[in-house]
Structures are given as structure tokens and as C-alpha cells.
Amino acid sequence: MDDKPLAHTITAACRLTGLGRTTIYAALKSGALSARKCGRRTLILAADLETFLQSLPSVRKFPKAVGEGGAGRLNGDQQ
């Protein structure tokens, strides 16, 4: 049997994702992430959390690093 939880508390979602409480609550408020209530507890379904993370934009590619032929002040170019 799979031991992964079906839902996470806000605290657990923060710990699992590395995101802060403010970011999680902002995503809930904007509708980008959904949650369920069970009494006073706010629970985020594991599937919803994964979908939210997958919907975040990818990191853009950065210019070449110093010494790899990239342009910029770090390679001796003057402004």
C-alpha cells in the first residue's frame, strides 16, 4: 500500500514545496491552488498541490557564465 498522504496541511505543504505560508495563502486566494476544510483544518489535496507546482513557469535560460563567451561587464565589457 502507498504511504503517501492524500492531503497536506498548510504547514506540510510549505515544508514539502519550500514555499512560504504567505505564498501558499496567496495561491489559495487567487484560485491558483484549491483547498478543502475539515473542521478548522485547511487541507490541500496532494494532486492539487502537484498540479499547482506543475503550472508554475519554468526558469528561463540565463546567459553564458563568465569565461564562457558571454557578453557583459563581468567579461571585461565596458558600459
C-alpha positions in Angstrom: 0.0 0.0 0.0 1.2 3.5 -0.8 2.1 5.6 2.3 1.8 9.0 0.7 -0.8 11.2 2.3 -3.8 12.2 0.1 -3.8 15.7 1.6 -1.5 18.1 3.3 -1.9 20.9 5.9 -0.7 24.3 5.1 2.4 23.7 7.2 3.1 20.4 5.5 2.6 21.9 2.0 5.2 24.6 2.9 7.7 22.1 4.2 7.2 19.9 1.1 7.5 22.6 -1.5 9.8 25.1 0.2 7.2 27.8 -0.3 6.2 30.2 2.5 2.9 30.4 4.2 2.2 33.7 2.5 2.8 32.3 -0.9 0.5 29.3 -0.3 -2.3 31.5 1.1 -1.9 33.9 -1.9 -2.2 31.0 -4.3 -5.3 29.9 -2.4 -6.8 33.4 -2.5 -6.1 33.8 -6.2 -7.6 30.4 -7.1 -4.4 29.0 -8.4 -4.5 26.4 -5.7 -7.5 24.9 -4.0 -8.1 23.6 -0.5 -10.7 21.8 1.5 -11.8 22.4 5.1 -12.2 19.7 7.7 -13.4 21.5 10.8 -10.7 24.1 11.5 -8.1 22.4 9.4 -7.3 23.6 5.9 -6.2 20.7 3.7 -4.6 20.8 0.2 -5.1 17.6 -1.8 -1.7 16.2 -2.9 -2.9 16.1 -6.5 -3.9 19.8 -6.3 -0.5 20.7 -4.9 1.3 18.9 -7.6 -0.9 20.5 -10.3 -0.2 23.9 -8.9 3.6 23.3 -8.9 3.4 22.0 -12.5 1.6 25.2 -13.5 4.4 27.4 -12.3 6.6 28.9 -15.1 9.9 27.3 -15.9 13.1 29.0 -15.1 14.4 31.0 -18.1 17.7 30.2 -19.5 20.4 32.6 -18.3 23.2 34.0 -20.5 26.5 32.2 -20.6 28.7 32.5 -17.5 31.9 34.5 -17.2 34.6 32.8 -19.2 32.2 31.0 -21.5 32.0 33.8 -24.1 29.0 35.6 -22.6 28.7 39.3 -23.0 28.6 41.8 -20.2 30.6 43.7 -17.7 31.8 40.6 -15.9 33.7 39.6 -19.1 35.5 43.0 -19.3 33.0 44.8 -21.5 32.6 48.4 -20.6 29.4 50.3 -20.3 
